Amino acid sequence: MVTVYRAHGLRVVIFTNDHDPAHVHVFGDGEAKINLEGAEGAPELLSAVGMTRADIQRAMQIVNEQQAILLERWSEIHG
């Protein structure tokens, strides 16, 4: 597990032994799983457990703003 970004009390993580498609896990009081490139090319929320709506919105904002960097980190970690 590699923490690749932190902001607003949230931690964005890529698991080293994870699977395609490229995605991140965002941890706060709960967890959200976000696909880095959804059907339209934009990040897409896959699931959220135990997170407030506000934290989910923050998580999506972070991933949208950092999409290119997060995709680069995914490639570095997963080849």
N, C-alpha and C positions, 0 to 999 in steps of 0.2 A: 504494500500500500504506500503510495507516494502522495503527499500533500503538495498540490501544484499551485494552489492559490488560496488566499485568505482575505476576507472582507466582510464587514458588517456582522461580525460574530459567526460567520459561516466558513466552513473549510471545504474546499473542493479537492477531491481525491480521485486518483486513478489507481485501480488495483493492478499489480504487476502480472497476476495470473488470470486476468479477465478475458473476455471474449469479444469478438466483433458483434455488432457495429460499434464504432468509437463512441464512448459515452463516459460520463463522470458521475460520481456520487457526491452529493453535497450534504454535509452534516451540520446541523445546528442542534436544536432540541430534538429533532427527528432526522429523517433522511429522505432525500429526493434523488432519483436516478434520472439523468437527463441525457438523451441522445444528442450528440454534437451536430449531426446533420440529419434532420428529419426529411420527410418527403419533399418539402419545398426548399431544402437546403439550410433552413434555419434550425436552431436547437429546438428539441421537442421533449416535453415532460413525459417520462415513461411511467413513473410512479412516485408517490410521496406518502410517507408514513410518519405520523407524529409531528408534522410541521404545521405551523400556522399558515394561513393564506398569505400573510405579509412576508413570511420567510420564503415561501415558495416563489412569490413574485420577485423577491430580492435575488434568490438563487437563479431564476430565469434571466434576470437583468444581468447578473454577473456573467453567466455563461454566454449570453448574447454579445456582451461587450468584449469578452475575452475569447471568443470562438476560435479565431485563427491561432492564438497562442496555445489554447487547450488542444486543438487538433495537432499542432506541432509536437506538443508534449506526449500525446497519445502515440504518435509515430515514433518518437524517440524511445518510448518505453516498450512498444509492441512491434517495432520494426516495420 
